[in-house]
Amino acid sequence: MEVKQVRISYGLPSRAFFDYAEVRSESFPNCDDSVLGGCIVREITHAEKNVCEQCNTARDEWRKAENDNDKD
């Protein structure tokens, strides 16, 4: 695990985001996805986050599988 800078996302997330966040928390919790910054946009654009390369790999494989399922 390594501390990395990730983007901060501001604003109200979509319903699809919350569905994805549930999967992420169970399957790849320490991937390098952005973090939520709340509804009020601030000057700060990045935050430190513990990132695991195995989580990134698991996330990428999950996304590929989801995209492949969408094509069916």
Biopython code that builds the backbone (N, CA, C, O; Angstrom):
import numpy as np
from Bio.PDB.StructureBuilder import StructureBuilder

atoms = [
    (1, "MET", "N", (0.863, -1.166, 0.000)),
    (1, "MET", "CA", (0.000, 0.000, 0.000)),
    (1, "MET", "C", (0.906, 1.225, 0.000)),
    (1, "MET", "O", (1.964, 1.249, 0.629)),
    (2, "GLU", "N", (0.455, 2.231, -0.723)),
    (2, "GLU", "CA", (1.239, 3.449, -0.886)),
    (2, "GLU", "C", (0.305, 4.657, -0.810)),
    (2, "GLU", "O", (-0.827, 4.598, -1.290)),
    (3, "VAL", "N", (0.773, 5.737, -0.216)),
    (3, "VAL", "CA", (-0.018, 6.967, -0.154)),
    (3, "VAL", "C", (0.159, 7.703, -1.480)),
    (3, "VAL", "O", (1.282, 7.978, -1.903)),
    (4, "LYS", "N", (-0.965, 8.019, -2.131)),
    (4, "LYS", "CA", (-0.938, 8.722, -3.411)),
    (4, "LYS", "C", (-1.916, 9.883, -3.390)),
    (4, "LYS", "O", (-2.798, 9.953, -2.535)),
    (5, "GLN", "N", (-1.753, 10.782, -4.329)),
    (5, "GLN", "CA", (-2.673, 11.893, -4.528)),
    (5, "GLN", "C", (-3.781, 11.439, -5.478)),
    (5, "GLN", "O", (-3.502, 10.909, -6.554)),
    (6, "VAL", "N", (-5.026, 11.645, -5.082)),
    (6, "VAL", "CA", (-6.169, 11.332, -5.944)),
    (6, "VAL", "C", (-7.040, 12.579, -6.071)),
    (6, "VAL", "O", (-7.003, 13.471, -5.223)),
    (7, "ARG", "N", (-7.811, 12.620, -7.131)),
    (7, "ARG", "CA", (-8.682, 13.757, -7.405)),
    (7, "ARG", "C", (-9.835, 13.797, -6.405)),
    (7, "ARG", "O", (-10.315, 12.757, -5.954)),
    (8, "ILE", "N", (-10.267, 14.988, -6.072)),
    (8, "ILE", "CA", (-11.458, 15.189, -5.242)),
    (8, "ILE", "C", (-12.614, 15.536, -6.179)),
    (8, "ILE", "O", (-12.503, 16.442, -7.005)),
    (9, "SER", "N", (-13.720, 14.812, -6.044)),
    (9, "SER", "CA", (-14.920, 15.073, -6.838)),
    (9, "SER", "C", (-15.929, 15.830, -5.980)),
    (9, "SER", "O", (-16.281, 15.397, -4.882)),
    (10, "TYR", "N", (-16.381, 16.953, -6.493)),
    (10, "TYR", "CA", (-17.361, 17.765, -5.786)),
    (10, "TYR", "C", (-18.727, 17.626, -6.447)),
    (10, "TYR", "O", (-18.822, 17.318, -7.635)),
    (11, "GLY", "N", (-19.779, 17.855, -5.672)),
    (11, "GLY", "CA", (-21.137, 17.813, -6.198)),
    (11, "GLY", "C", (-21.865, 16.559, -5.754)),
    (11, "GLY", "O", (-21.301, 15.689, -5.090)),
    (12, "LEU", "N", (-23.121, 16.489, -6.133)),
    (12, "LEU", "CA", (-23.967, 15.356, -5.759)),
    (12, "LEU", "C", (-23.717, 14.192, -6.705)),
    (12, "LEU", "O", (-23.930, 14.323, -7.911)),
    (13, "PRO", "N", (-23.266, 13.051, -6.179)),
    (13, "PRO", "CA", (-23.026, 11.886, -7.035)),
    (13, "PRO", "C", (-24.342, 11.301, -7.558)),
    (13, "PRO", "O", (-25.398, 11.465, -6.948)),
    (14, "SER", "N", (-24.253, 10.631, -8.674)),
    (14, "SER", "CA", (-25.419, 9.983, -9.269)),
    (14, "SER", "C", (-25.769, 8.705, -8.512)),
    (14, "SER", "O", (-24.975, 8.218, -7.707)),
    (15, "ARG", "N", (-26.932, 8.175, -8.766)),
    (15, "ARG", "CA", (-27.340, 6.894, -8.164)),
    (15, "ARG", "C", (-26.390, 5.785, -8.603)),
    (15, "ARG", "O", (-26.050, 4.904, -7.813)),
    (16, "ALA", "N", (-25.965, 5.828, -9.859)),
    (16, "ALA", "CA", (-25.022, 4.823, -10.363)),
    (16, "ALA", "C", (-23.728, 4.851, -9.558)),
    (16, "ALA", "O", (-23.124, 3.806, -9.314)),
    (17, "PHE", "N", (-23.302, 6.039, -9.148)),
    (17, "PHE", "CA", (-22.085, 6.137, -8.343)),
    (17, "PHE", "C", (-22.245, 5.366, -7.041)),
    (17, "PHE", "O", (-21.340, 4.633, -6.641)),
    (18, "PHE", "N", (-23.384, 5.523, -6.375)),
    (18, "PHE", "CA", (-23.590, 4.846, -5.097)),
    (18, "PHE", "C", (-23.632, 3.333, -5.272)),
    (18, "PHE", "O", (-23.150, 2.599, -4.411)),
    (19, "ASP", "N", (-24.200, 2.861, -6.372)),
    (19, "ASP", "CA", (-24.187, 1.424, -6.660)),
    (19, "ASP", "C", (-22.746, 0.943, -6.835)),
    (19, "ASP", "O", (-22.362, -0.097, -6.302)),
    (20, "TYR", "N", (-21.953, 1.714, -7.590)),
    (20, "TYR", "CA", (-20.550, 1.380, -7.802)),
    (20, "TYR", "C", (-19.777, 1.456, -6.482)),
    (20, "TYR", "O", (-18.944, 0.592, -6.208)),
    (21, "ALA", "N", (-20.039, 2.464, -5.673)),
    (21, "ALA", "CA", (-19.325, 2.642, -4.407)),
    (21, "ALA", "C", (-19.535, 1.453, -3.475)),
    (21, "ALA", "O", (-18.636, 1.090, -2.716)),
    (22, "GLU", "N", (-20.705, 0.856, -3.531)),
    (22, "GLU", "CA", (-20.971, -0.321, -2.704)),
    (22, "GLU", "C", (-20.083, -1.483, -3.135)),
    (22, "GLU", "O", (-19.490, -2.162, -2.297)),
    (23, "VAL", "N", (-19.995, -1.708, -4.437)),
    (23, "VAL", "CA", (-19.121, -2.765, -4.960)),
    (23, "VAL", "C", (-17.666, -2.443, -4.613)),
    (23, "VAL", "O", (-16.912, -3.316, -4.182)),
    (24, "ARG", "N", (-17.288, -1.194, -4.805)),
    (24, "ARG", "CA", (-15.901, -0.784, -4.529)),
    (24, "ARG", "C", (-15.531, -1.042, -3.082)),
    (24, "ARG", "O", (-14.450, -1.563, -2.808)),
    (25, "SER", "N", (-16.404, -0.690, -2.148)),
    (25, "SER", "CA", (-16.069, -0.847, -0.732)),
    (25, "SER", "C", (-15.884, -2.312, -0.345)),
    (25, "SER", "O", (-15.134, -2.622, 0.580)),
    (26, "GLU", "N", (-16.561, -3.206, -1.048)),
    (26, "GLU", "CA", (-16.457, -4.636, -0.749)),
    (26, "GLU", "C", (-15.325, -5.325, -1.500)),
    (26, "GLU", "O", (-14.731, -6.273, -0.987)),
    (27, "SER", "N", (-15.020, -4.857, -2.709)),
    (27, "SER", "CA", (-14.104, -5.611, -3.571)),
    (27, "SER", "C", (-12.753, -4.948, -3.833)),
    (27, "SER", "O", (-11.755, -5.643, -4.017)),
    (28, "PHE", "N", (-12.708, -3.647, -3.851)),
    (28, "PHE", "CA", (-11.435, -2.945, -4.111)),
    (28, "PHE", "C", (-11.433, -1.588, -3.396)),
    (28, "PHE", "O", (-11.411, -0.536, -4.035)),
    (29, "PRO", "N", (-11.455, -1.635, -2.057)),
    (29, "PRO", "CA", (-11.626, -0.413, -1.259)),
    (29, "PRO", "C", (-10.470, 0.584, -1.335)),
    (29, "PRO", "O", (-10.665, 1.770, -1.069)),
    (30, "ASN", "N", (-9.293, 0.131, -1.687)),
    (30, "ASN", "CA", (-8.144, 1.028, -1.691)),
    (30, "ASN", "C", (-7.636, 1.301, -3.105)),
    (30, "ASN", "O", (-6.436, 1.468, -3.321)),
    (31, "CYS", "N", (-8.560, 1.347, -4.065)),
    (31, "CYS", "CA", (-8.162, 1.706, -5.428)),
    (31, "CYS", "C", (-7.963, 3.219, -5.500)),
    (31, "CYS", "O", (-8.281, 3.946, -4.559)),
    (32, "ASP", "N", (-7.436, 3.675, -6.624)),
    (32, "ASP", "CA", (-7.102, 5.101, -6.734)),
    (32, "ASP", "C", (-8.223, 5.946, -7.337)),
    (32, "ASP", "O", (-7.961, 6.939, -8.015)),
    (33, "ASP", "N", (-9.469, 5.549, -7.088)),
    (33, "ASP", "CA", (-10.612, 6.372, -7.492)),
    (33, "ASP", "C", (-10.583, 7.693, -6.726)),
    (33, "ASP", "O", (-9.948, 7.815, -5.679)),
    (34, "SER", "N", (-11.287, 8.671, -7.279)),
    (34, "SER", "CA", (-11.373, 9.961, -6.597)),
    (34, "SER", "C", (-12.139, 9.807, -5.289)),
    (34, "SER", "O", (-12.826, 8.810, -5.066)),
    (35, "VAL", "N", (-12.008, 10.808, -4.435)),
    (35, "VAL", "CA", (-12.745, 10.847, -3.168)),
    (35, "VAL", "C", (-13.795, 11.945, -3.250)),
    (35, "VAL", "O", (-13.637, 12.913, -3.993)),
    (36, "LEU", "N", (-14.868, 11.787, -2.482)),
    (36, "LEU", "CA", (-15.931, 12.789, -2.482)),
    (36, "LEU", "C", (-15.531, 13.975, -1.619)),
    (36, "LEU", "O", (-15.018, 13.813, -0.511)),
    (37, "GLY", "N", (-15.774, 15.170, -2.147)),
    (37, "GLY", "CA", (-15.404, 16.385, -1.425)),
    (37, "GLY", "C", (-16.580, 17.167, -0.895)),
    (37, "GLY", "O", (-16.397, 18.204, -0.258)),
    (38, "GLY", "N", (-17.795, 16.687, -1.147)),
    (38, "GLY", "CA", (-18.975, 17.398, -0.683)),
    (38, "GLY", "C", (-19.591, 18.253, -1.781)),
    (38, "GLY", "O", (-19.142, 18.219, -2.927)),
    (39, "CYS", "N", (-20.599, 19.004, -1.437)),
    (39, "CYS", "CA", (-21.348, 19.792, -2.420)),
    (39, "CYS", "C", (-20.726, 21.151, -2.717)),
    (39, "CYS", "O", (-20.939, 21.711, -3.792)),
    (40, "ILE", "N", (-19.967, 21.676, -1.782)),
    (40, "ILE", "CA", (-19.374, 23.001, -1.971)),
    (40, "ILE", "C", (-17.983, 22.838, -2.573)),
    (40, "ILE", "O", (-17.095, 22.244, -1.962)),
    (41, "VAL", "N", (-17.807, 23.371, -3.773)),
    (41, "VAL", "CA", (-16.531, 23.244, -4.472)),
    (41, "VAL", "C", (-15.495, 24.122, -3.774)),
    (41, "VAL", "O", (-15.731, 25.303, -3.518)),
    (42, "ARG", "N", (-14.379, 23.542, -3.481)),
    (42, "ARG", "CA", (-13.269, 24.233, -2.812)),
    (42, "ARG", "C", (-12.092, 24.364, -3.782)),
    (42, "ARG", "O", (-12.109, 23.798, -4.875)),
    (43, "GLU", "N", (-11.098, 25.097, -3.376)),
    (43, "GLU", "CA", (-9.909, 25.266, -4.210)),
    (43, "GLU", "C", (-9.073, 23.994, -4.271)),
    (43, "GLU", "O", (-8.408, 23.735, -5.274)),
    (44, "ILE", "N", (-9.104, 23.213, -3.221)),
    (44, "ILE", "CA", (-8.286, 21.998, -3.171)),
    (44, "ILE", "C", (-8.830, 20.977, -4.177)),
    (44, "ILE", "O", (-10.036, 20.736, -4.226)),
    (45, "THR", "N", (-7.960, 20.388, -4.964)),
    (45, "THR", "CA", (-8.394, 19.482, -6.030)),
    (45, "THR", "C", (-7.950, 18.041, -5.829)),
    (45, "THR", "O", (-8.466, 17.136, -6.486)),
    (46, "HIS", "N", (-6.987, 17.816, -4.920)),
    (46, "HIS", "CA", (-6.473, 16.465, -4.694)),
    (46, "HIS", "C", (-6.328, 16.201, -3.200)),
    (46, "HIS", "O", (-6.178, 17.123, -2.399)),
    (47, "ALA", "N", (-6.377, 14.919, -2.846)),
    (47, "ALA", "CA", (-6.214, 14.502, -1.455)),
    (47, "ALA", "C", (-5.316, 13.272, -1.415)),
    (47, "ALA", "O", (-5.192, 12.546, -2.401)),
    (48, "GLU", "N", (-4.698, 13.049, -0.271)),
    (48, "GLU", "CA", (-3.895, 11.848, -0.094)),
    (48, "GLU", "C", (-4.807, 10.683, 0.269)),
    (48, "GLU", "O", (-5.776, 10.826, 1.014)),
    (49, "LYS", "N", (-4.461, 9.523, -0.286)),
    (49, "LYS", "CA", (-5.262, 8.330, -0.056)),
    (49, "LYS", "C", (-4.343, 7.117, -0.095)),
    (49, "LYS", "O", (-3.423, 7.065, -0.912)),
    (50, "ASN", "N", (-4.579, 6.144, 0.775)),
    (50, "ASN", "CA", (-3.847, 4.881, 0.701)),
    (50, "ASN", "C", (-4.333, 4.116, -0.516)),
    (50, "ASN", "O", (-5.530, 3.872, -0.669)),
    (51, "VAL", "N", (-3.397, 3.737, -1.383)),
    (51, "VAL", "CA", (-3.741, 3.066, -2.629)),
    (51, "VAL", "C", (-3.007, 1.733, -2.710)),
    (51, "VAL", "O", (-1.813, 1.642, -2.423)),
    (52, "CYS", "N", (-3.744, 0.711, -3.103)),
    (52, "CYS", "CA", (-3.214, -0.638, -3.260)),
    (52, "CYS", "C", (-3.292, -1.015, -4.742)),
    (52, "CYS", "O", (-4.363, -0.939, -5.344)),
    (53, "GLU", "N", (-2.180, -1.414, -5.322)),
    (53, "GLU", "CA", (-2.168, -1.775, -6.744)),
    (53, "GLU", "C", (-3.044, -2.992, -7.031)),
    (53, "GLU", "O", (-3.618, -3.099, -8.115)),
    (54, "GLN", "N", (-3.154, -3.916, -6.061)),
    (54, "GLN", "CA", (-4.040, -5.072, -6.245)),
    (54, "GLN", "C", (-5.500, -4.628, -6.337)),
    (54, "GLN", "O", (-6.284, -5.212, -7.085)),
    (55, "CYS", "N", (-5.862, -3.594, -5.577)),
    (55, "CYS", "CA", (-7.220, -3.054, -5.665)),
    (55, "CYS", "C", (-7.439, -2.394, -7.025)),
    (55, "CYS", "O", (-8.513, -2.525, -7.612)),
    (56, "ASN", "N", (-6.433, -1.690, -7.524)),
    (56, "ASN", "CA", (-6.558, -1.082, -8.857)),
    (56, "ASN", "C", (-6.771, -2.156, -9.917)),
    (56, "ASN", "O", (-7.608, -2.000, -10.807)),
    (57, "THR", "N", (-6.021, -3.235, -9.822)),
    (57, "THR", "CA", (-6.157, -4.341, -10.778)),
    (57, "THR", "C", (-7.546, -4.968, -10.683)),
    (57, "THR", "O", (-8.178, -5.244, -11.702)),
    (58, "ALA", "N", (-8.021, -5.193, -9.451)),
    (58, "ALA", "CA", (-9.361, -5.777, -9.256)),
    (58, "ALA", "C", (-10.435, -4.854, -9.825)),
    (58, "ALA", "O", (-11.379, -5.321, -10.462)),
    (59, "ARG", "N", (-10.296, -3.552, -9.599)),
    (59, "ARG", "CA", (-11.254, -2.580, -10.139)),
    (59, "ARG", "C", (-11.265, -2.604, -11.663)),
    (59, "ARG", "O", (-12.327, -2.624, -12.285)),
    (60, "ASP", "N", (-10.082, -2.602, -12.252)),
    (60, "ASP", "CA", (-9.987, -2.608, -13.708)),
    (60, "ASP", "C", (-10.605, -3.867, -14.305)),
    (60, "ASP", "O", (-11.274, -3.802, -15.336)),
    (61, "GLU", "N", (-10.385, -5.007, -13.666)),
    (61, "GLU", "CA", (-10.982, -6.265, -14.131)),
    (61, "GLU", "C", (-12.498, -6.232, -13.978)),
    (61, "GLU", "O", (-13.217, -6.716, -14.852)),
    (62, "TRP", "N", (-12.994, -5.665, -12.875)),
    (62, "TRP", "CA", (-14.435, -5.557, -12.666)),
    (62, "TRP", "C", (-15.055, -4.664, -13.739)),
    (62, "TRP", "O", (-16.089, -5.003, -14.315)),
    (63, "ARG", "N", (-14.418, -3.519, -14.004)),
    (63, "ARG", "CA", (-14.936, -2.604, -15.032)),
    (63, "ARG", "C", (-14.968, -3.274, -16.397)),
    (63, "ARG", "O", (-15.934, -3.111, -17.142)),
    (64, "LYS", "N", (-13.927, -4.022, -16.734)),
    (64, "LYS", "CA", (-13.890, -4.717, -18.020)),
    (64, "LYS", "C", (-15.025, -5.731, -18.104)),
    (64, "LYS", "O", (-15.704, -5.830, -19.126)),
    (65, "ALA", "N", (-15.226, -6.478, -17.032)),
    (65, "ALA", "CA", (-16.315, -7.457, -17.010)),
    (65, "ALA", "C", (-17.670, -6.777, -17.135)),
    (65, "ALA", "O", (-18.547, -7.281, -17.836)),
    (66, "GLU", "N", (-17.858, -5.648, -16.473)),
    (66, "GLU", "CA", (-19.110, -4.903, -16.572)),
    (66, "GLU", "C", (-19.334, -4.406, -17.995)),
    (66, "GLU", "O", (-20.449, -4.487, -18.512)),
    (67, "ASN", "N", (-18.289, -3.893, -18.630)),
    (67, "ASN", "CA", (-18.398, -3.418, -20.021)),
    (67, "ASN", "C", (-18.707, -4.574, -20.953)),
    (67, "ASN", "O", (-19.506, -4.427, -21.878)),
    (68, "ASP", "N", (-18.081, -5.729, -20.721)),
    (68, "ASP", "CA", (-18.362, -6.898, -21.551)),
    (68, "ASP", "C", (-19.803, -7.357, -21.386)),
    (68, "ASP", "O", (-20.432, -7.788, -22.352)),
    (69, "ASN", "N", (-20.333, -7.266, -20.161)),
    (69, "ASN", "CA", (-21.735, -7.645, -19.907)),
    (69, "ASN", "C", (-22.699, -6.688, -20.587)),
    (69, "ASN", "O", (-23.771, -7.100, -21.030)),
    (70, "ASP", "N", (-22.326, -5.400, -20.677)),
    (70, "ASP", "CA", (-23.179, -4.410, -21.328)),
    (70, "ASP", "C", (-23.309, -4.676, -22.822)),
    (70, "ASP", "O", (-24.303, -4.291, -23.438)),
    (71, "LYS", "N", (-22.317, -5.325, -23.404)),
    (71, "LYS", "CA", (-22.338, -5.607, -24.846)),
    (71, "LYS", "C", (-23.247, -6.775, -25.188)),
    (71, "LYS", "O", (-23.656, -6.932, -26.339)),
    (72, "ASP", "N", (-23.566, -7.598, -24.190)),
    (72, "ASP", "CA", (-24.411, -8.792, -24.447)),
    (72, "ASP", "C", (-25.859, -8.412, -24.643)),
    (72, "ASP", "O", (-26.701, -9.283, -24.866)),
]
sb = StructureBuilder()
sb.init_structure("model")
sb.init_model(0)
sb.init_chain("A")
sb.init_seg("    ")
for serial, (resi, resn, name, xyz) in enumerate(atoms, 1):
    if name == "N":
        sb.init_residue(resn, " ", resi, " ")
    sb.init_atom(name, np.array(xyz, "f"), 0.0, 1.0, " ", f" {name:<3s}", serial, name[0])
structure = sb.get_structure()
